[in-house]
Amino acid sequence: MERVRYVVSFLVGLAIIGAGLWAGVRDLLAPWAVVVLVVLGLSVAFPARFRALFKLVRDKIPAPRLGR
């Protein structure tokens, strides 16, 4: 059952990426919206790798300092 979930997630992610790229080629969406759809598709298709990448980027950004 777990394998089916991963396969479905991967296929849905690819569909989102494909829809974003198709809309970008057809000039139906703004370029920023295409980037958002592709990133969303990657996060759905590869959730574990995307979480690891997000954690890596988050750790590189310094936390805001509250107060003085």
N, CA, C and O atoms as CSV, one atom per row, in Angstrom:
chain,resi,resn,atom,element,x,y,z
A,1,MET,N,N,0.829,-1.196,0.000
A,1,MET,CA,C,0.000,0.000,0.000
A,1,MET,C,C,0.872,1.258,0.000
A,1,MET,O,O,0.550,2.260,-0.638
A,2,GLU,N,N,1.979,1.175,0.732
A,2,GLU,CA,C,2.900,2.321,0.795
A,2,GLU,C,C,3.485,2.602,-0.588
A,2,GLU,O,O,3.650,3.757,-0.981
A,3,ARG,N,N,3.795,1.532,-1.319
A,3,ARG,CA,C,4.360,1.682,-2.648
A,3,ARG,C,C,3.365,2.372,-3.588
A,3,ARG,O,O,3.751,3.208,-4.405
A,4,VAL,N,N,2.109,2.023,-3.467
A,4,VAL,CA,C,1.074,2.641,-4.305
A,4,VAL,C,C,0.999,4.135,-4.008
A,4,VAL,O,O,0.849,4.947,-4.920
A,5,ARG,N,N,1.103,4.487,-2.752
A,5,ARG,CA,C,1.051,5.906,-2.387
A,5,ARG,C,C,2.205,6.678,-3.010
A,5,ARG,O,O,2.019,7.791,-3.502
A,6,TYR,N,N,3.402,6.085,-2.987
A,6,TYR,CA,C,4.553,6.749,-3.589
A,6,TYR,C,C,4.415,6.884,-5.101
A,6,TYR,O,O,4.771,7.915,-5.673
A,7,VAL,N,N,3.903,5.852,-5.739
A,7,VAL,CA,C,3.721,5.902,-7.194
A,7,VAL,C,C,2.676,6.948,-7.570
A,7,VAL,O,O,2.880,7.723,-8.504
A,8,VAL,N,N,1.572,6.971,-6.854
A,8,VAL,CA,C,0.526,7.968,-7.132
A,8,VAL,C,C,1.047,9.376,-6.872
A,8,VAL,O,O,0.776,10.288,-7.653
A,9,SER,N,N,1.780,9.563,-5.796
A,9,SER,CA,C,2.354,10.865,-5.489
A,9,SER,C,C,3.313,11.305,-6.587
A,9,SER,O,O,3.305,12.466,-6.997
A,10,PHE,N,N,4.139,10.376,-7.064
A,10,PHE,CA,C,5.079,10.684,-8.131
A,10,PHE,C,C,4.346,11.086,-9.406
A,10,PHE,O,O,4.725,12.058,-10.061
A,11,LEU,N,N,3.300,10.344,-9.760
A,11,LEU,CA,C,2.543,10.643,-10.980
A,11,LEU,C,C,1.805,11.979,-10.876
A,11,LEU,O,O,1.750,12.737,-11.844
A,12,VAL,N,N,1.244,12.265,-9.709
A,12,VAL,CA,C,0.569,13.554,-9.512
A,12,VAL,C,C,1.580,14.691,-9.610
A,12,VAL,O,O,1.293,15.725,-10.212
A,13,GLY,N,N,2.760,14.506,-9.022
A,13,GLY,CA,C,3.809,15.513,-9.123
A,13,GLY,C,C,4.211,15.758,-10.560
A,13,GLY,O,O,4.363,16.906,-10.977
A,14,LEU,N,N,4.386,14.687,-11.326
A,14,LEU,CA,C,4.728,14.850,-12.741
A,14,LEU,C,C,3.615,15.551,-13.512
A,14,LEU,O,O,3.887,16.346,-14.412
A,15,ALA,N,N,2.379,15.263,-13.167
A,15,ALA,CA,C,1.253,15.929,-13.833
A,15,ALA,C,C,1.250,17.423,-13.527
A,15,ALA,O,O,0.974,18.235,-14.411
A,16,ILE,N,N,1.552,17.790,-12.291
A,16,ILE,CA,C,1.598,19.206,-11.924
A,16,ILE,C,C,2.738,19.903,-12.662
A,16,ILE,O,O,2.566,21.010,-13.172
A,17,ILE,N,N,3.902,19.255,-12.718
A,17,ILE,CA,C,5.037,19.831,-13.443
A,17,ILE,C,C,4.693,19.972,-14.926
A,17,ILE,O,O,4.955,21.008,-15.536
A,18,GLY,N,N,4.117,18.942,-15.488
A,18,GLY,CA,C,3.734,18.991,-16.905
A,18,GLY,C,C,2.714,20.074,-17.200
A,18,GLY,O,O,2.810,20.760,-18.217
A,19,ALA,N,N,1.743,20.230,-16.321
A,19,ALA,CA,C,0.740,21.284,-16.519
A,19,ALA,C,C,1.376,22.663,-16.437
A,19,ALA,O,O,1.037,23.552,-17.218
A,20,GLY,N,N,2.294,22.845,-15.499
A,20,GLY,CA,C,2.976,24.132,-15.372
A,20,GLY,C,C,3.811,24.441,-16.587
A,20,GLY,O,O,3.775,25.561,-17.096
A,21,LEU,N,N,4.573,23.453,-17.066
A,21,LEU,CA,C,5.402,23.677,-18.251
A,21,LEU,C,C,4.552,23.898,-19.500
A,21,LEU,O,O,4.873,24.744,-20.334
A,22,TRP,N,N,3.470,23.135,-19.624
A,22,TRP,CA,C,2.587,23.310,-20.776
A,22,TRP,C,C,1.971,24.709,-20.776
A,22,TRP,O,O,1.913,25.366,-21.815
A,23,ALA,N,N,1.516,25.157,-19.623
A,23,ALA,CA,C,0.921,26.493,-19.528
A,23,ALA,C,C,1.971,27.569,-19.787
A,23,ALA,O,O,1.656,28.613,-20.357
A,24,GLY,N,N,3.202,27.328,-19.380
A,24,GLY,CA,C,4.266,28.287,-19.642
A,24,GLY,C,C,4.598,28.390,-21.110
A,24,GLY,O,O,4.822,29.486,-21.624
A,25,VAL,N,N,4.633,27.255,-21.796
A,25,VAL,CA,C,4.924,27.255,-23.233
A,25,VAL,C,C,3.797,27.936,-24.006
A,25,VAL,O,O,4.044,28.636,-24.988
A,26,ARG,N,N,2.581,27.729,-23.565
A,26,ARG,CA,C,1.417,28.331,-24.239
A,26,ARG,C,C,1.154,29.779,-23.816
A,26,ARG,O,O,0.204,30.402,-24.290
A,27,ASP,N,N,1.988,30.311,-22.931
A,27,ASP,CA,C,1.828,31.670,-22.411
A,27,ASP,C,C,0.472,31.872,-21.734
A,27,ASP,O,O,-0.145,32.929,-21.870
A,28,LEU,N,N,0.022,30.868,-21.016
A,28,LEU,CA,C,-1.237,30.964,-20.280
A,28,LEU,C,C,-1.026,31.452,-18.854
A,28,LEU,O,O,-1.960,31.924,-18.206
A,29,LEU,N,N,0.214,31.335,-18.366
A,29,LEU,CA,C,0.525,31.743,-17.003
A,29,LEU,C,C,1.733,32.666,-17.011
A,29,LEU,O,O,2.550,32.644,-17.931
A,30,ALA,N,N,1.822,33.466,-15.980
A,30,ALA,CA,C,3.001,34.303,-15.797
A,30,ALA,C,C,4.191,33.398,-15.452
A,30,ALA,O,O,4.007,32.308,-14.910
A,31,PRO,N,N,5.396,33.848,-15.765
A,31,PRO,CA,C,6.574,33.012,-15.481
A,31,PRO,C,C,6.706,32.619,-14.006
A,31,PRO,O,O,7.135,31.505,-13.705
A,32,TRP,N,N,6.348,33.510,-13.091
A,32,TRP,CA,C,6.454,33.169,-11.675
A,32,TRP,C,C,5.483,32.056,-11.313
A,32,TRP,O,O,5.782,31.226,-10.455
A,33,ALA,N,N,4.311,32.031,-11.967
A,33,ALA,CA,C,3.327,30.985,-11.684
A,33,ALA,C,C,3.815,29.632,-12.199
A,33,ALA,O,O,3.534,28.599,-11.591
A,34,VAL,N,N,4.542,29.635,-13.312
A,34,VAL,CA,C,5.114,28.394,-13.829
A,34,VAL,C,C,6.142,27.855,-12.839
A,34,VAL,O,O,6.180,26.654,-12.573
A,35,VAL,N,N,6.975,28.740,-12.295
A,35,VAL,CA,C,7.979,28.326,-11.316
A,35,VAL,C,C,7.295,27.752,-10.072
A,35,VAL,O,O,7.738,26.741,-9.528
A,36,VAL,N,N,6.228,28.392,-9.630
A,36,VAL,CA,C,5.499,27.899,-8.457
A,36,VAL,C,C,4.930,26.505,-8.728
A,36,VAL,O,O,5.009,25.629,-7.866
A,37,LEU,N,N,4.364,26.293,-9.905
A,37,LEU,CA,C,3.802,24.976,-10.222
A,37,LEU,C,C,4.892,23.909,-10.310
A,37,LEU,O,O,4.693,22.782,-9.855
A,38,VAL,N,N,6.028,24.251,-10.884
A,38,VAL,CA,C,7.110,23.271,-10.995
A,38,VAL,C,C,7.648,22.913,-9.608
A,38,VAL,O,O,7.896,21.742,-9.321
A,39,VAL,N,N,7.827,23.910,-8.755
A,39,VAL,CA,C,8.303,23.630,-7.392
A,39,VAL,C,C,7.266,22.814,-6.627
A,39,VAL,O,O,7.626,21.895,-5.891
A,40,LEU,N,N,5.996,23.134,-6.790
A,40,LEU,CA,C,4.940,22.346,-6.152
A,40,LEU,C,C,4.955,20.908,-6.650
A,40,LEU,O,O,4.826,19.970,-5.864
A,41,GLY,N,N,5.110,20.743,-7.943
A,41,GLY,CA,C,5.177,19.397,-8.507
A,41,GLY,C,C,6.361,18.613,-7.989
A,41,GLY,O,O,6.242,17.421,-7.703
A,42,LEU,N,N,7.516,19.272,-7.863
A,42,LEU,CA,C,8.693,18.595,-7.310
A,42,LEU,C,C,8.471,18.202,-5.860
A,42,LEU,O,O,8.899,17.133,-5.425
A,43,SER,N,N,7.795,19.078,-5.109
A,43,SER,CA,C,7.559,18.763,-3.698
A,43,SER,C,C,6.581,17.603,-3.538
A,43,SER,O,O,6.647,16.871,-2.550
A,44,VAL,N,N,5.681,17.431,-4.494
A,44,VAL,CA,C,4.740,16.311,-4.436
A,44,VAL,C,C,5.401,15.032,-4.944
A,44,VAL,O,O,5.197,13.959,-4.376
A,45,ALA,N,N,6.197,15.141,-6.018
A,45,ALA,CA,C,6.818,13.956,-6.612
A,45,ALA,C,C,7.941,13.393,-5.751
A,45,ALA,O,O,8.111,12.177,-5.665
A,46,PHE,N,N,8.708,14.278,-5.111
A,46,PHE,CA,C,9.853,13.848,-4.311
A,46,PHE,C,C,9.782,14.483,-2.926
A,46,PHE,O,O,10.585,15.366,-2.625
A,47,PRO,N,N,8.846,14.061,-2.071
A,47,PRO,CA,C,8.642,14.745,-0.791
A,47,PRO,C,C,9.844,14.662,0.151
A,47,PRO,O,O,10.175,15.653,0.801
A,48,ALA,N,N,10.495,13.519,0.241
A,48,ALA,CA,C,11.615,13.379,1.186
A,48,ALA,C,C,12.804,14.230,0.756
A,48,ALA,O,O,13.420,14.899,1.586
A,49,ARG,N,N,13.124,14.211,-0.513
A,49,ARG,CA,C,14.248,15.012,-1.004
A,49,ARG,C,C,13.941,16.495,-0.912
A,49,ARG,O,O,14.824,17.301,-0.619
A,50,PHE,N,N,12.696,16.854,-1.162
A,50,PHE,CA,C,12.329,18.265,-1.093
A,50,PHE,C,C,12.404,18.767,0.344
A,50,PHE,O,O,12.846,19.890,0.587
A,51,ARG,N,N,11.972,17.934,1.303
A,51,ARG,CA,C,12.076,18.320,2.712
A,51,ARG,C,C,13.526,18.498,3.129
A,51,ARG,O,O,13.852,19.429,3.866
A,52,ALA,N,N,14.397,17.614,2.662
A,52,ALA,CA,C,15.820,17.718,2.991
A,52,ALA,C,C,16.417,18.990,2.391
A,52,ALA,O,O,17.211,19.673,3.038
A,53,LEU,N,N,16.035,19.301,1.166
A,53,LEU,CA,C,16.526,20.527,0.528
A,53,LEU,C,C,15.997,21.760,1.246
A,53,LEU,O,O,16.736,22.722,1.454
A,54,PHE,N,N,14.724,21.737,1.628
A,54,PHE,CA,C,14.138,22.864,2.345
A,54,PHE,C,C,14.834,23.077,3.684
A,54,PHE,O,O,15.095,24.213,4.082
A,55,LYS,N,N,15.135,21.971,4.382
A,55,LYS,CA,C,15.832,22.079,5.667
A,55,LYS,C,C,17.230,22.658,5.463
A,55,LYS,O,O,17.683,23.475,6.264
A,56,LEU,N,N,17.913,22.245,4.403
A,56,LEU,CA,C,19.245,22.758,4.117
A,56,LEU,C,C,19.208,24.259,3.858
A,56,LEU,O,O,20.042,25.001,4.378
A,57,VAL,N,N,18.252,24.704,3.062
A,57,VAL,CA,C,18.121,26.136,2.763
A,57,VAL,C,C,17.712,26.901,4.019
A,57,VAL,O,O,18.226,27.989,4.277
A,58,ARG,N,N,16.797,26.342,4.794
A,58,ARG,CA,C,16.339,27.006,6.006
A,58,ARG,C,C,17.475,27.197,7.010
A,58,ARG,O,O,17.549,28.223,7.686
A,59,ASP,N,N,18.352,26.208,7.101
A,59,ASP,CA,C,19.469,26.311,8.034
A,59,ASP,C,C,20.491,27.358,7.597
A,59,ASP,O,O,21.225,27.884,8.433
A,60,LYS,N,N,20.551,27.664,6.317
A,60,LYS,CA,C,21.507,28.653,5.810
A,60,LYS,C,C,21.019,30.086,6.025
A,60,LYS,O,O,21.828,31.013,6.068
A,61,ILE,N,N,19.712,30.274,6.161
A,61,ILE,CA,C,19.145,31.612,6.347
A,61,ILE,C,C,19.156,31.939,7.833
A,61,ILE,O,O,18.587,31.195,8.632
A,62,PRO,N,N,19.794,33.041,8.216
A,62,PRO,CA,C,19.834,33.367,9.642
A,62,PRO,C,C,18.448,33.736,10.171
A,62,PRO,O,O,17.642,34.350,9.472
A,63,ALA,N,N,18.193,33.352,11.406
A,63,ALA,CA,C,16.900,33.653,12.022
A,63,ALA,C,C,16.850,35.132,12.372
A,63,ALA,O,O,17.863,35.708,12.769
A,64,PRO,N,N,15.683,35.754,12.231
A,64,PRO,CA,C,15.578,37.172,12.608
A,64,PRO,C,C,15.752,37.353,14.107
A,64,PRO,O,O,15.305,36.528,14.903
A,65,ARG,N,N,16.392,38.418,14.469
A,65,ARG,CA,C,16.619,38.702,15.892
A,65,ARG,C,C,15.521,39.624,16.394
A,65,ARG,O,O,15.256,40.677,15.814
A,66,LEU,N,N,14.900,39.214,17.467
A,66,LEU,CA,C,13.848,40.012,18.046
A,66,LEU,C,C,14.447,40.944,19.115
A,66,LEU,O,O,15.277,40.529,19.925
A,67,GLY,N,N,14.025,42.157,19.094
A,67,GLY,CA,C,14.566,43.109,20.077
A,67,GLY,C,C,15.910,43.651,19.646
A,67,GLY,O,O,16.227,43.687,18.457
A,68,ARG,N,N,16.702,44.076,20.626
A,68,ARG,CA,C,18.008,44.656,20.279
A,68,ARG,C,C,19.134,43.780,20.644
A,68,ARG,O,O,20.291,44.132,20.415
